[in-house]
Amino acid sequence: MRRFAVVLIAVALSVSACSLFSSPDDDTSPRLESGPVTEQTVDVAPDTTTEVAVSDNWAISIPPGAATPGSSFTVRPAEQSTAAGKSVTPVAGADLTLSSGQPVAPLTFRYELDEPLPEGTDLYLVGKEADAPGSAAPATPIAAAIDGDRRVATAQVPHLSTWEWLAVEANHFVTSTLGLRGGAPQCPTQPRPGWLDEAVFLDSKEAPMRVCTGADPADKNIAVVKIRNNRGIAMIVTAPVTPRWAHLDVFAGQPTNVAAEIESATISMLGVPTSVRSRTWVLPPGGGVDIGFTASSLPVISKITATATVSTVLYGVLWTQLGDLVDDPLTLSAMELGFMAACFGQAVDSGLAGMSDSQVRAAATSMTAVGMCLAQKAPDVVGEIAGHLSEQAFEQMQNRKIAEKVGRTYARYLPLLNTVTTGLVVADAVASVNLGAGAWEISLFKKIDPEYSLNAACGRIDDRRTVDHPSLGTVTIGLRRGENSLAGEGCIVAVDSKGKRLLVQTVSVYGNALDFADPATDTTENVFITYNPGRYDGVITLVPTATGYADIGWEKGGLAYQSTTHAYYFAEVVGPGSDGRYAIKTFDNNCEPDCAGGTVTTKILRWNGQRYV
């Protein structure tokens, strides 16, 4: 069978510091001129090197013994790639065949430049098998060696297959990745629900996430948080709870069943723990998620977090490189799934925070390995997509010609083969992560209602009263009763209308013996609570202060039932009287000759403005 070889020279430009700030559309890269390819058939000498002038710039040396005697070498012009992209530019191409089949020794490809190749510029050769209908064939990128004058590039090519000549510019690759920024989302439904008191995030054009908050137009009691990825890498966004709903904008208008399968498999592939997958989303560069929360689902303080790893850097780089070629986000997401499964194991997948220079270099090297893997393993990529989706979902992807699209993308990986450029991308991602946790978090603060604060303070609330505080207005007092034992512990808590705690006090009670007086307050605006630790009744008075209620007076770790500043053991409330005030009646037993036969005396205590005397 006749086999063709189309050869691509690819140029990858290492980026200087100043070029990082140039526009991706700047046309400053060197131009490689190539004369036309000469169609020809050359007899191969059996005992000497055969030189073939493919064009004015490009020559091929066939060493003696590389072909069987009587073989011929044929050169034909080849069409240039139409899928190279802005970072990769076609230079020249040729179909190369050897009549005897594959050479038994490598051929030397040599390209002579009209001008010296700038420092930091690399040349590549790329060979590729022909894509059969509905399938993807592997490609073979080969880095060319540059001589000391930077005028001649050479590479050893071990075999001839279906090849194509192409070319690359790394400046566009780096600037398009590092410089990618998006617009802020819009939240037209305002204001956000009253229960969401505050949303705190880094509000800046340079923030990793652009954020806005509002309300669901269909239900204004649902708070909506909209997040947009403002970097050229992908990020993993995790909510504190499973929301009422969430929408990924990248899948808008796409079949929901297929989108759900792809997103679920992607999240799993990125190592997201099972326990949080229902509330985690992967945002490609520029992508976003809208999340709807109910008041009951969120704790008082919660955080939406975003993270980035070496794998999400790769995911984002590939998304940016392929976005114009694969103008279908569902297909591109499925391809990313196949990329991860087939090749991301080549990457050192770790977090980016605090990476050292050596770790950045290691990550850059691993990204280069991934780039080579993706070019060489296109069939494996398609196979992994099929293996991670249901038959029905993969059939829909086949209808979108996913194998053909995978087969066309090989030139887009060439910039990854330069560790200088991948190092710059990783370093930029590390710098973004090192902005601090605040740049990668959205803190949500609920308005704290009294009921929540009551239960949070005492564990549960068995009884409550709402009273007027002279300084703070409406205040809620809650009681948690003890257990049926002498060692039972009750709880008293007071909170204001916003849920702020004014007082929390444990008290020794027996069973349910903790109650409000009836009524709970009098004209003094003190609050009266009765208790029994297991023998005698007692009265606790909550005395208002400018900021809450006065301390009852029990020392921490002491007996929380004895008489003290605002607690009266062996006592009961009396009244209210005609003046609208309670009095407190105390009892005393002289226990003579013993407590059972002792004399009990009583005393009436009245309010003096500070306490009962």
C-alpha positions as MATLAB code, in Angstrom:
seq = 'MRRFAVVLIAVALSVSACSLFSSPDDDTSPRLESGPVTEQTVDVAPDTTTEVAVSDNWAISIPPGAATPGSSFTVRPAEQSTAAGKSVTPVAGADLTLSSGQPVAPLTFRYELDEPLPEGTDLYLVGKEADAPGSAAPATPIAAAIDGDRRVATAQVPHLSTWEWLAVEANHFVTSTLGLRGGAPQCPTQPRPGWLDEAVFLDSKEAPMRVCTGADPADKNIAVVKIRNNRGIAMIVTAPVTPRWAHLDVFAGQPTNVAAEIESATISMLGVPTSVRSRTWVLPPGGGVDIGFTASSLPVISKITATATVSTVLYGVLWTQLGDLVDDPLTLSAMELGFMAACFGQAVDSGLAGMSDSQVRAAATSMTAVGMCLAQKAPDVVGEIAGHLSEQAFEQMQNRKIAEKVGRTYARYLPLLNTVTTGLVVADAVASVNLGAGAWEISLFKKIDPEYSLNAACGRIDDRRTVDHPSLGTVTIGLRRGENSLAGEGCIVAVDSKGKRLLVQTVSVYGNALDFADPATDTTENVFITYNPGRYDGVITLVPTATGYADIGWEKGGLAYQSTTHAYYFAEVVGPGSDGRYAIKTFDNNCEPDCAGGTVTTKILRWNGQRYV';
ca = [
       0.000    0.000    0.000;
       1.273    3.450   -0.861;
       1.924    5.653    2.201;
       2.400    9.380    2.035;
       4.391   11.730    4.227;
       3.454   15.376    4.684;
       6.031   17.287    6.744;
       5.350   20.414    8.769;
       8.005   22.792   10.062;
       6.605   24.365   13.233;
       8.108   27.441   14.843;
       7.643   27.894   18.615;
       8.789   31.254   19.921;
      10.059   31.430   23.485;
       8.644   34.566   25.027;
      10.725   37.374   26.471;
       9.521   39.359   29.461;
       8.527   42.348   27.344;
       6.479   40.238   24.934;
       4.172   39.127   27.732;
       2.507   42.515   27.497;
       2.070   42.529   23.729;
      -1.271   41.886   22.111;
      -2.016   38.392   20.809;
      -2.666   40.086   17.466;
       0.766   41.751   17.326;
       2.471   40.590   14.140;
       6.067   40.652   15.401;
       7.172   37.037   14.919;
       9.818   36.175   12.275;
       8.607   34.968    8.913;
       9.971   31.711    7.475;
       9.885   31.852    3.722;
       9.794   28.609    1.767;
      10.078   28.119   -1.941;
       7.586   25.879   -3.716;
       7.892   22.155   -3.268;
       9.210   20.460   -6.428;
       7.276   17.391   -7.477;
       9.831   14.742   -8.371;
      10.926   11.116   -8.166;
      14.572   10.425   -7.333;
      16.420    7.115   -7.576;
      17.954    6.160   -4.244;
      21.668    5.263   -4.435;
      22.368    1.981   -2.616;
      25.910    2.801   -1.405;
      26.026    6.601   -0.999;
      23.884    9.301    0.583;
      21.075   10.488   -1.661;
      20.267   14.204   -1.419;
      16.771   15.333   -2.315;
      16.057   19.059   -2.723;
      12.425   19.256   -1.720;
      12.471   23.074   -2.093;
      15.016   25.899   -2.081;
      15.129   25.752    1.740;
      14.422   22.162    2.553;
      16.516   19.090    1.784;
      16.364   15.445    2.786;
      19.354   13.109    3.090;
      18.735    9.398    2.591;
      21.684    7.441    4.053;
      23.135    4.405    2.259;
      21.289    1.233    3.143;
      18.098    3.049    4.247;
      16.206    1.629    1.235;
      16.433   -1.593   -0.722;
      18.413   -1.421   -3.994;
      16.406   -0.044   -6.896;
      14.116    2.065   -4.657;
      12.905    5.535   -5.583;
      11.896    8.473   -3.396;
       8.918   10.569   -4.506;
       8.069   14.158   -3.479;
       4.690   15.729   -4.118;
       3.334   19.085   -2.854;
       0.784   18.785   -0.045;
      -2.038   21.037    0.953;
      -1.288   23.172    3.978;
      -3.286   22.674    7.134;
      -6.488   24.670    7.530;
      -6.759   23.871   11.263;
      -3.442   25.132   12.586;
      -4.865   28.113   14.500;
      -3.397   31.488   15.385;
      -0.453   30.009   17.283;
       0.511   27.643   14.463;
       1.112   28.795   10.863;
       1.671   26.557    7.822;
       5.088   27.013    6.128;
       5.453   24.253    3.525;
       4.276   20.722    2.972;
       5.077   17.634    0.936;
       3.945   14.068    0.475;
       7.009   11.808    0.760;
       7.060    8.151   -0.207;
       9.665    5.456   -0.639;
       8.821    2.852   -3.244;
      10.230    0.052   -1.074;
       8.128    1.031    1.955;
       9.493    2.392    5.224;
      13.211    3.254    5.496;
      15.317    0.954    7.655;
      17.402    3.907    8.903;
      16.350    7.476    9.839;
      16.354   10.169    7.166;
      17.876   13.583    7.886;
      15.570   16.555    7.282;
      17.387   19.868    6.922;
      15.904   23.349    6.662;
      18.161   26.313    5.772;
      16.894   29.693    6.948;
      17.315   32.896    4.976;
      17.879   34.799    8.249;
      19.275   33.575   11.595;
      16.607   32.103   13.807;
      16.080   34.430   16.823;
      17.264   33.171   20.191;
      14.541   31.210   21.958;
      12.902   30.135   18.699;
      12.428   26.410   18.073;
      11.629   24.442   14.936;
       9.587   21.261   14.732;
       8.715   18.587   12.233;
       5.311   16.943   12.500;
       4.319   13.745   10.760;
       0.833   12.286   10.754;
      -0.996    9.187    9.616;
      -4.004    9.643    7.364;
      -7.290    9.887    9.238;
      -9.688    7.145    8.213;
     -13.333    8.286    7.995;
     -14.796    8.612   11.499;
     -11.462    8.064   13.246;
      -8.399    9.973   14.464;
      -4.806    9.085   13.601;
      -1.724    9.793   15.741;
       0.810   12.507   14.913;
       4.567   12.579   15.576;
       6.136   15.929   16.524;
       9.947   16.051   16.297;
      12.016   18.928   17.694;
      14.657   20.131   15.250;
      18.252   20.911   16.304;
      19.571   24.397   15.448;
      23.214   24.972   14.500;
      25.495   27.558   16.176;
      24.736   30.243   13.584;
      21.041   29.561   13.968;
      20.698   29.208   10.218;
      20.222   25.464    9.791;
      17.692   23.180   11.494;
      18.013   19.404   11.328;
      15.969   16.470   12.559;
      16.116   12.702   12.265;
      12.901   11.211   10.872;
      12.600    7.462   11.537;
       9.644    6.659    9.310;
       7.428    7.975    6.537;
       3.718    8.150    7.054;
       0.972   10.534    5.971;
       2.555   13.884    6.790;
       1.801   17.563    6.651;
       4.016   20.658    6.799;
       2.943   23.261    9.425;
       4.420   26.133   11.586;
       3.965   27.625   15.223;
       4.206   30.982   17.105;
       4.504   30.749   20.891;
       4.111   34.492   21.513;
       0.454   34.292   20.605;
       0.074   31.128   22.664;
       1.439   32.729   25.837;
      -0.322   36.073   25.508;
      -3.649   34.493   24.596;
      -3.414   32.324   27.700;
      -1.931   34.717   30.237;
      -3.761   37.788   29.007;
      -7.229   36.243   28.853;
      -9.726   38.265   30.872;
     -13.502   38.269   30.759;
     -16.303   40.604   31.631;
     -18.237   40.628   34.873;
     -21.590   38.820   35.001;
     -24.787   40.816   35.290;
     -27.346   40.363   38.066;
     -30.313   42.485   36.952;
     -32.771   41.032   39.466;
     -32.100   43.167   42.527;
     -31.978   43.427   45.412;
     -30.789   40.054   46.598;
     -33.075   38.371   49.171;
     -33.190   40.056   52.548;
     -31.910   36.944   54.300;
     -28.539   37.239   52.534;
     -26.923   40.000   54.528;
     -23.525   40.184   52.797;
     -21.487   38.636   49.997;
     -17.757   39.345   50.219;
     -15.410   38.755   47.274;
     -12.526   40.414   45.459;
     -14.273   42.896   43.186;
     -11.628   43.769   40.616;
     -11.133   43.478   36.857;
      -8.009   41.418   37.644;
      -9.695   39.110   40.172;
      -9.585   35.389   39.276;
     -13.380   35.316   39.585;
     -15.799   38.019   38.474;
     -18.870   37.844   40.684;
     -22.276   39.398   41.199;
     -25.201   38.528   43.470;
     -28.927   39.003   43.048;
     -32.214   37.147   43.231;
     -33.863   34.482   41.104;
     -36.327   36.265   38.777;
     -38.749   33.359   39.255;
     -38.439   33.326   43.059;
     -36.998   36.370   44.758;
     -36.440   34.393   47.975;
     -33.669   32.445   46.214;
     -30.267   34.144   46.261;
     -28.275   33.910   43.034;
     -24.470   34.006   42.880;
     -23.025   34.346   39.378;
     -19.346   33.473   38.878;
     -17.211   33.932   35.762;
     -13.707   32.508   35.310;
     -11.395   35.472   34.663;
      -8.249   33.495   33.836;
      -6.806   31.491   30.947;
      -6.814   28.345   33.083;
      -9.752   26.254   34.235;
     -10.888   26.381   37.848;
     -12.851   24.059   40.108;
     -15.667   25.866   41.950;
     -17.259   24.263   45.010;
     -20.314   25.551   46.875;
     -20.744   25.062   50.645;
     -24.000   23.110   50.136;
     -25.871   21.490   47.278;
     -27.854   24.438   45.858;
     -31.476   24.600   44.758;
     -30.191   24.845   41.186;
     -27.036   25.599   39.203;
     -26.483   26.422   35.525;
     -23.186   26.159   33.638;
     -23.243   28.716   30.865;
     -20.956   26.588   28.688;
     -23.751   24.005   28.416;
     -26.566   26.457   27.705;
     -28.803   25.008   25.008;
     -26.969   21.659   25.009;
     -28.581   18.243   25.676;
     -28.788   18.131   29.465;
     -28.231   14.376   29.783;
     -25.000   14.441   27.769;
     -23.785   17.612   29.474;
     -24.433   16.070   32.903;
     -22.454   12.929   31.998;
     -19.503   14.925   30.708;
     -19.440   17.252   33.710;
     -19.735   14.380   36.185;
     -16.919   12.415   34.539;
     -14.745   15.542   34.326;
     -15.195   16.340   38.011;
     -14.301   12.763   38.894;
     -11.243   12.822   36.619;
      -9.988   15.971   38.352;
      -9.995   14.163   41.708;
     -12.910   16.003   43.319;
     -14.044   14.031   46.415;
     -17.320   12.153   46.003;
     -18.850   13.985   48.961;
     -18.754   17.375   47.205;
     -19.312   16.458   43.546;
     -22.984   17.437   43.618;
     -21.903   20.992   44.446;
     -18.801   21.319   42.287;
     -18.379   22.655   38.743;
     -15.447   23.011   36.330;
     -15.225   26.420   34.669;
     -13.158   26.690   31.484;
     -11.521   30.034   30.637;
     -14.262   32.648   30.424;
     -16.876   30.120   31.541;
     -19.295   30.651   34.362;
     -21.821   29.124   36.701;
     -24.981   30.635   38.179;
     -25.928   29.148   41.550;
     -29.253   29.491   43.377;
     -29.393   29.108   47.176;
     -32.338   28.999   49.577;
     -32.111   30.551   53.035;
     -32.659   27.215   54.763;
     -29.823   25.508   52.873;
     -26.988   27.825   53.896;
     -25.357   28.080   57.326;
     -24.903   31.529   58.823;
     -21.418   31.910   57.340;
     -20.374   29.931   54.281;
     -17.886   30.080   51.430;
     -17.847   29.278   47.754;
     -14.273   28.309   46.905;
     -12.322   28.018   43.676;
      -9.160   25.962   43.229;
      -6.604   25.396   40.478;
      -4.170   22.557   39.869;
      -1.678   21.623   37.185;
      -4.478   19.670   35.488;
      -6.818   22.678   35.426;
      -3.984   24.754   33.927;
      -3.694   22.170   31.141;
      -7.466   22.030   30.750;
      -7.621   25.802   30.318;
      -4.679   25.989   27.927;
      -6.207   23.335   25.678;
      -9.628   24.994   25.818;
      -8.107   28.276   24.652;
      -6.049   26.601   21.932;
      -8.948   24.610   20.510;
     -11.881   26.957   21.048;
     -11.879   28.447   17.547;
     -11.368   25.049   15.907;
     -14.057   23.220   17.896;
     -16.833   25.778   18.015;
     -19.065   23.514   20.090;
     -18.569   23.617   23.878;
     -20.200   20.223   24.431;
     -17.825   18.535   21.981;
     -14.850   20.453   23.358;
     -15.786   19.439   26.919;
     -15.962   15.798   25.817;
     -12.565   16.142   24.137;
     -11.116   17.601   27.357;
     -12.445   14.537   29.180;
     -10.632   12.315   26.684;
      -7.445   14.391   26.999;
      -7.431   13.960   30.776;
      -8.105   10.242   30.671;
      -5.543    9.514   27.929;
      -2.695   11.853   28.857;
      -3.079   13.911   32.030;
      -1.462   11.107   33.976;
       1.731   12.466   32.419;
       1.304   15.643   34.513;
       2.369   16.130   38.121;
      -1.121   16.994   39.374;
      -0.813   19.145   42.445;
      -2.048   22.410   43.857;
      -0.358   25.596   42.701;
      -0.195   27.563   45.952;
       3.336   28.190   47.148;
       5.010   26.320   44.277;
       8.797   26.672   44.268;
      10.766   27.437   41.098;
      11.817   23.802   40.825;
       8.195   22.674   41.164;
       7.157   25.119   38.442;
       9.830   23.679   36.168;
       8.668   20.143   36.958;
       5.081   21.093   36.159;
       6.195   22.736   32.896;
       8.086   19.580   31.931;
       5.058   17.424   32.718;
       2.867   19.682   30.562;
       5.298   19.152   27.700;
       4.919   15.393   28.164;
       1.151   15.807   27.998;
       1.439   17.804   24.764;
       3.495   15.055   23.153;
       1.070   12.414   24.422;
      -1.946   14.233   22.980;
      -0.329   14.451   19.535;
       0.648   10.791   19.540;
      -2.461    9.274   21.128;
      -5.415   10.752   19.252;
      -7.049    7.278   18.901;
      -6.720    6.756   22.663;
      -8.408   10.099   23.303;
     -11.444    9.023   21.289;
     -11.465    5.640   23.030;
     -11.401    7.267   26.477;
     -14.331    9.510   25.563;
     -16.315    6.434   24.559;
     -15.287    4.643   27.753;
     -16.422    7.442   30.071;
     -19.802    8.138   28.463;
     -22.887    6.021   28.011;
     -23.540    4.537   24.583;
     -26.334    7.032   23.997;
     -24.166   10.012   24.972;
     -21.221    8.858   22.864;
     -23.512    8.306   19.886;
     -24.541   11.952   20.126;
     -20.866   12.956   20.216;
     -20.223   10.798   17.144;
     -23.028   12.664   15.397;
     -21.012   15.804   16.106;
     -17.987   14.185   14.399;
     -15.890   14.185   17.536;
     -13.284   11.725   16.182;
     -12.681   13.920   13.142;
     -12.244   16.947   15.388;
      -9.803   15.116   17.663;
      -7.832   14.127   14.577;
      -7.527   17.742   13.398;
      -6.140   19.183   16.633;
      -2.574   17.839   16.707;
      -0.898   21.078   15.582;
      -2.502   22.939   18.474;
      -0.362   21.010   20.983;
       2.993   22.139   19.580;
       3.341   25.209   21.868;
       3.142   22.836   24.833;
       6.365   21.172   23.687;
       8.386   24.234   24.714;
       9.083   24.147   28.461;
       9.850   27.877   28.463;
       6.335   28.747   27.354;
       4.659   26.159   29.590;
       6.794   27.422   32.475;
       5.486   30.949   31.908;
       1.898   29.712   31.914;
       2.389   27.707   35.128;
       4.199   30.612   36.816;
       1.335   32.972   35.930;
      -1.183   30.496   37.360;
       0.889   30.188   40.538;
       0.984   33.988   40.853;
      -2.815   34.105   40.554;
      -3.275   31.458   43.229;
      -0.784   33.225   45.476;
      -2.994   36.319   45.504;
      -4.392   34.658   48.622;
      -7.465   32.710   49.634;
      -9.613   35.845   49.591;
      -9.184   36.125   45.826;
     -10.460   32.574   45.368;
     -13.384   32.671   47.809;
     -16.865   34.173   47.983;
     -18.022   34.542   51.586;
     -21.770   34.531   52.169;
     -23.244   35.921   55.394;
     -26.848   35.280   56.336;
     -28.809   37.581   58.535;
     -28.928   35.719   61.812;
     -32.539   35.362   62.984;
     -33.241   34.952   66.683;
     -34.436   31.360   66.333;
     -31.198   30.213   64.755;
     -29.098   31.979   67.361;
     -31.185   30.575   70.212;
     -30.727   26.992   69.041;
     -27.066   27.513   68.232;
     -26.406   28.729   71.770;
     -28.306   26.081   73.707;
     -28.571   23.124   71.371;
     -32.369   23.208   71.390;
     -35.052   25.554   72.732;
     -37.996   24.249   74.771;
     -39.668   27.582   75.511;
     -39.215   31.213   74.475;
     -40.598   34.686   75.146;
     -40.273   37.906   73.191;
     -39.834   40.959   75.442;
     -39.034   44.654   75.111;
     -35.528   45.673   76.106;
     -35.202   49.339   77.166;
     -32.106   49.891   75.006;
     -32.221   47.205   72.321;
     -35.897   46.873   71.479;
     -37.307   43.437   70.784;
     -35.359   40.642   72.461;
     -36.046   36.906   72.528;
     -35.335   34.804   75.625;
     -35.056   31.043   75.199;
     -34.978   28.199   77.722;
     -33.640   24.695   77.327;
     -34.755   22.451   80.159;
     -32.619   19.785   81.799;
     -32.914   16.022   82.015;
     -34.731   13.991   84.642;
     -31.866   13.830   87.101;
     -30.384   15.904   89.888;
     -27.421   16.652   87.633;
     -29.602   18.081   84.824;
     -28.319   21.235   83.143;
     -30.613   23.813   81.614;
     -29.719   26.775   79.449;
     -30.896   30.370   79.245;
     -30.105   32.493   76.172;
     -31.064   36.031   75.163;
     -30.666   37.358   71.590;
     -31.598   40.623   69.912;
     -33.712   40.987   66.760;
     -30.668   40.273   64.541;
     -29.751   37.145   66.447;
     -26.850   38.663   68.381;
     -26.319   36.879   71.675;
     -26.802   39.057   74.718;
     -26.489   36.386   77.416;
     -25.968   32.628   77.616;
     -26.207   30.975   81.032;
     -26.337   27.337   82.106;
     -28.346   26.483   85.208;
     -28.745   23.325   87.294;
     -32.312   22.101   87.000;
     -34.214   18.926   87.663;
     -36.248   17.679   84.714;
     -38.508   20.364   83.296;
     -38.209   22.685   86.298;
     -37.168   25.755   84.279;
     -39.957   28.165   83.322;
     -40.849   31.773   82.723;
     -42.869   33.589   85.343;
     -46.352   34.514   84.124;
     -46.086   37.217   82.916;
     -42.358   36.979   82.134;
     -41.699   40.702   82.781;
     -43.036   43.535   84.883;
     -42.784   47.304   84.718;
     -39.103   47.169   85.709;
     -38.498   45.392   82.330;
     -36.595   42.704   84.204;
     -37.250   39.115   83.027;
     -38.239   36.522   85.646;
     -37.391   32.826   85.348;
     -38.097   30.127   87.900;
     -36.006   26.996   88.368;
     -35.554   24.023   90.696;
     -32.274   22.080   90.837;
     -33.960   19.199   92.667;
     -34.936   20.449   96.150;
     -36.058   24.065   96.420;
     -37.461   26.511   93.909;
     -35.501   29.566   92.864;
     -35.879   32.796   90.863;
     -33.495   34.220   88.267;
     -33.808   37.846   87.201;
     -32.443   39.043   83.860;
     -31.607   42.692   84.450;
     -31.265   44.872   81.300;
     -28.049   46.804   80.644;
     -27.145   49.133   77.780;
     -25.699   46.225   75.797;
     -27.763   43.247   76.938;
     -28.357   41.705   80.359;
     -26.307   41.749   83.536;
     -24.316   38.682   84.488;
     -26.336   36.495   86.824;
     -23.345   36.100   89.120;
     -22.555   32.417   89.084;
     -18.862   31.730   88.792;
     -17.745   29.528   85.944;
     -17.471   25.964   87.194;
     -19.400   26.798   90.362;
     -22.838   25.645   91.527;
     -25.267   27.198   89.043;
     -28.257   27.379   91.338;
     -27.239   29.096   94.589;
     -28.245   32.621   95.515;
     -26.071   35.286   93.982;
     -26.353   38.783   92.511;
     -29.381   38.078   90.318;
     -30.360   34.573   91.395;
     -32.409   33.750   94.487;
     -32.477   30.145   95.654;
     -35.301   28.905   97.890;
     -37.543   31.685   96.656;
     -40.649   32.477   94.573;
     -42.055   35.452   92.670;
     -44.962   37.392   94.131;
     -47.317   39.634   92.164;
     -47.129   41.728   90.148;
     -48.606   44.133   92.638;
     -50.630   47.299   92.090;
     -47.413   49.072   90.999;
     -46.967   46.526   88.200;
     -43.832   45.098   89.801;
     -42.914   41.670   90.996;
     -41.515   41.083   94.479;
     -39.431   38.070   95.412;
     -40.316   36.061   98.488;
     -37.333   34.203   99.959;
     -37.381   31.387  102.507;
     -34.892   30.409  105.170;
     -34.827   27.240  107.297;
     -32.731   27.313  110.480;
     -32.704   23.460  110.408;
     -33.019   23.239  114.225;
     -33.129   20.643  115.578;
     -32.925   19.382  111.935;
     -34.043   20.669  108.555;
     -37.187   18.533  108.560;
     -38.265   20.080  111.856;
     -36.629   23.468  111.496;
     -38.280   26.881  111.539;
     -38.893   28.473  108.160;
     -38.941   32.245  107.932;
     -39.739   34.419  104.920;
     -38.636   37.769  103.573;
     -39.978   39.978  100.782;
     -37.365   41.485   98.447;
     -38.206   44.506   96.307;
     -36.488   46.180   93.367;
     -34.196   49.082   94.308;
     -33.174   49.929   90.747;
     -30.185   47.582   90.734;
     -31.217   44.373   92.424;
     -33.794   42.885   94.850;
     -33.249   43.709   98.515;
];
